[in-house]
Amino acid sequence: MTGPADAIVVGSGPNGLAAALTLARAGLAVTVLEGAATPGGGCRTEELTRPGFRHDVCSAVHPLAASSPFFAGVDLAGHGVTLRQPPVAFAHPLDGGRAAVVAGSVADTAAGLGADAAAYRRLLGPLVRDIGAILPAVLAPLRDLPPHPLALARFGLPGLLPASVLARGFRTEEGQALIAGAAAHSMLPLSAPGTGAFGLVLTMTAHAVGWPVVQGGSARLTDALVAGLTALGGQVQTGHWVRSLDSLPPARAVLLDVTPRQFLGLAGERLPPRYQARLRRFRYGPGVCKVDWALSGPVPWAAAACREAGTVHVGGTLAEVARSEAEVNAGRLPERPFCLVAQPGVADPGRAPAGQHTLWGYCHVPSGSAADASALIEAQIERFAPGFRDLILARAVRTAAALERYDPNYVGGDINSGAGTLRQTLLGPVPPWSAWPPRAGPYRTALPGVYLCSASTPPGGGVHGMCGAGAAAAALADLHLPAPGQRTE
Ligand SMILES: Cc1cc2nc3c(=O)[nH]c(=O)nc-3n(C[C@H](O)[C@H](O)[C@H](O)COP(=O)(O)OP(=O)(O)OC[C@H]3O[C@@H](n4cnc5c(N)ncnc54)[C@H](O)[C@@H]3O)c2cc1C
């Protein structure tokens, strides 16, 4: 390290960098220690298949960054970040060349849902209208009294439902599949309480801010955060794996962009036994098998709307998606898995040489699976886009086991760094009252001055930076420093 740091952040994912930037804005000297050779965690872009094909290694689609209060305070445009909107936010093909499509306003989308038009307007209309009140509360840790209780109740009541129940409020296969596909991002069985909220949040954001990709790739978001941090005197040191908290120099605050399992390894016997036991009970979700393709042309989806979509949910009807997620959560690899597919080239043609395309996709698999599911994913895409396989020039596969080797925060390949159960999403890894000494909020740990700031803490997975910003706010409060203003970098 070049100089003594007031604060050390271990890990440079979006949450680590959000924490670092928030602390630096408050005037602290911040050093970020990153184990990998480049910063960014789940927000990196690389030529994974062939030269000239730029693939998002992990995150690709950014409704959460686009709606995050933390990113709203970062001068993304000033740092060269452009969010590009596909004409269709997301689409969900069904057999027979049909598709459910979310694009434009609630009214636009409802108009395409036939018999479900009124049900869609009734469910989504008020939520999108009140999104400015709902999202900041959903993307922040649980508070005693939310500032807009009525708006939040309108979201929370349907959101608490299992997605499988919420989806049955629609009569058509299209309406049901649309909710199922959005909710399946949770990686939970669709019968789990609270999975409705995942579907609703993602669908609301599609109308309010779109599901954009970053021009040039997600790594540009990381570059912007690093540039903002260094402009304030902070530094990021890569190639520096932290193996123990004892190896860190003294600092006023230590923020850990790691999951509870790694925290146990880093802190060891410094943690009280009861707290260690609680951390060991933290639940991880299933893994994913991720595939990146270099294609000689655009995917020939049978349903035309899918050709304009940034994201395509591939897996058929509500019943099929529910079966796939149930199987994965029971530890089995489905024969016909639900797949999330992104086509960045629809909005950002520069990702591949002229006329050619990158394609990004994954399916959920049992935790830690070393199975290469690329053939299963390709069969599902081929089902809705005959001729797809003929376009494949090259593919890069990362199994769930390999994903954890790539970034240790993806335990067993769990891309959310923890199961998105209601309890963990609302309360964090260790509920404040369940360990001694009790702590206020989900970011403080049993060690004074040491905070967890990864996606294992509320509000959970995704590129929004709100876990990092929340943990930094807790650290600043403990240091009796005021929360910083925005955009000083
Ligand atoms: C395949 C995939 C697809 C995804 N798609 C999307 C998407 O489209 N949209 C979206 O919003 N989100 C998506 N996500 C989720 C999103 O990427 C993560 O939720 C987000 O990156 C979490 O940020 P984080 O800072 O908590 O952790 P991470 O981004 O995982 O960063 C953690 C960092 O800490 C470092 N680190 C860990 N331990 C140590 C240590 N001991 N010493 C030093 N460094 C350490 C790691 O190397 C890593 O760089 C996806 C994730 C994956 C894997």
The ligand as a MOL file (V3000), in Angstrom:
LIG
                    3D

  0  0  0     0  0            999 V3000
M  V30 BEGIN CTAB
M  V30 COUNTS 53 58 0 0 0
M  V30 BEGIN ATOM
M  V30 1 C -23.3350 -15.1210 -14.7850 0
M  V30 2 C -23.8860 -13.9310 -14.0260 0
M  V30 3 C -24.8490 -13.1320 -14.6190 0
M  V30 4 C -25.3510 -12.0250 -13.9370 0
M  V30 5 N -26.2320 -11.2030 -14.5780 0
M  V30 6 C -26.6230 -10.0490 -13.9910 0
M  V30 7 C -27.3220 -9.0780 -14.7230 0
M  V30 8 O -27.5530 -9.2330 -15.9210 0
M  V30 9 N -27.7120 -7.9420 -14.0810 0
M  V30 10 C -27.4100 -7.7120 -12.7590 0
M  V30 11 O -27.7850 -6.6610 -12.2130 0
M  V30 12 N -26.6960 -8.6250 -12.0400 0
M  V30 13 C -26.2940 -9.7680 -12.6210 0
M  V30 14 N -25.5010 -10.6610 -11.9360 0
M  V30 15 C -25.2910 -10.4700 -10.4950 0
M  V30 16 C -24.2550 -9.4070 -10.1880 0
M  V30 17 O -23.1310 -9.5540 -11.0290 0
M  V30 18 C -23.8120 -9.5260 -8.7290 0
M  V30 19 O -24.9350 -9.5680 -7.8770 0
M  V30 20 C -22.9260 -8.3680 -8.3360 0
M  V30 21 O -21.7490 -8.3540 -9.1040 0
M  V30 22 C -22.5720 -8.4660 -6.8680 0
M  V30 23 O -21.6320 -7.4700 -6.5580 0
M  V30 24 P -20.6710 -7.6440 -5.2990 0
M  V30 25 O -19.8340 -6.4510 -5.2560 0
M  V30 26 O -21.4950 -7.9810 -4.1020 0
M  V30 27 O -19.8110 -8.9560 -5.5830 0
M  V30 28 P -18.9290 -9.3690 -6.8260 0
M  V30 29 O -19.3290 -8.6170 -8.0270 0
M  V30 30 O -18.9870 -10.8440 -6.8990 0
M  V30 31 O -17.4570 -8.9140 -6.4510 0
M  V30 32 C -16.7290 -9.4910 -5.3920 0
M  V30 33 C -15.2610 -9.1700 -5.6370 0
M  V30 34 O -14.5220 -9.4340 -4.4330 0
M  V30 35 C -13.3200 -10.1030 -4.7790 0
M  V30 36 N -12.9010 -10.8730 -3.6010 0
M  V30 37 C -13.6250 -11.8260 -2.9750 0
M  V30 38 N -12.9220 -12.3100 -1.9320 0
M  V30 39 C -11.7510 -11.6320 -1.8960 0
M  V30 40 C -10.6120 -11.6860 -1.0280 0
M  V30 41 N -10.5310 -12.5190 0.0010 0
M  V30 42 N -9.5510 -10.8480 -1.2910 0
M  V30 43 C -9.6150 -9.9770 -2.3360 0
M  V30 44 N -10.6680 -9.9120 -3.1930 0
M  V30 45 C -11.7300 -10.7180 -2.9490 0
M  V30 46 C -13.7040 -10.9630 -5.9650 0
M  V30 47 O -12.5760 -11.3240 -6.7360 0
M  V30 48 C -14.6420 -10.0160 -6.7250 0
M  V30 49 O -13.9450 -9.1970 -7.6260 0
M  V30 50 C -24.9350 -11.7480 -12.6150 0
M  V30 51 C -23.9470 -12.5340 -12.0290 0
M  V30 52 C -23.4050 -13.6040 -12.7410 0
M  V30 53 C -22.2930 -14.4030 -12.1190 0
M  V30 END ATOM
M  V30 BEGIN BOND
M  V30 1 1 1 2
M  V30 2 1 2 3
M  V30 3 2 2 52
M  V30 4 2 3 4
M  V30 5 1 4 5
M  V30 6 1 4 50
M  V30 7 2 5 6
M  V30 8 1 6 7
M  V30 9 1 6 13
M  V30 10 2 7 8
M  V30 11 1 7 9
M  V30 12 1 9 10
M  V30 13 2 10 11
M  V30 14 1 10 12
M  V30 15 2 12 13
M  V30 16 1 13 14
M  V30 17 1 14 15
M  V30 18 1 14 50
M  V30 19 1 15 16
M  V30 20 1 16 17
M  V30 21 1 16 18
M  V30 22 1 18 19
M  V30 23 1 18 20
M  V30 24 1 20 21
M  V30 25 1 20 22
M  V30 26 1 22 23
M  V30 27 1 23 24
M  V30 28 2 24 25
M  V30 29 1 24 26
M  V30 30 1 24 27
M  V30 31 1 27 28
M  V30 32 2 28 29
M  V30 33 1 28 30
M  V30 34 1 28 31
M  V30 35 1 31 32
M  V30 36 1 32 33
M  V30 37 1 33 34
M  V30 38 1 33 48
M  V30 39 1 34 35
M  V30 40 1 35 36
M  V30 41 1 35 46
M  V30 42 1 36 37
M  V30 43 1 36 45
M  V30 44 2 37 38
M  V30 45 1 38 39
M  V30 46 1 39 40
M  V30 47 2 39 45
M  V30 48 1 40 41
M  V30 49 2 40 42
M  V30 50 1 42 43
M  V30 51 2 43 44
M  V30 52 1 44 45
M  V30 53 1 46 47
M  V30 54 1 46 48
M  V30 55 1 48 49
M  V30 56 2 50 51
M  V30 57 1 51 52
M  V30 58 1 52 53
M  V30 END BOND
M  V30 END CTAB
M  END
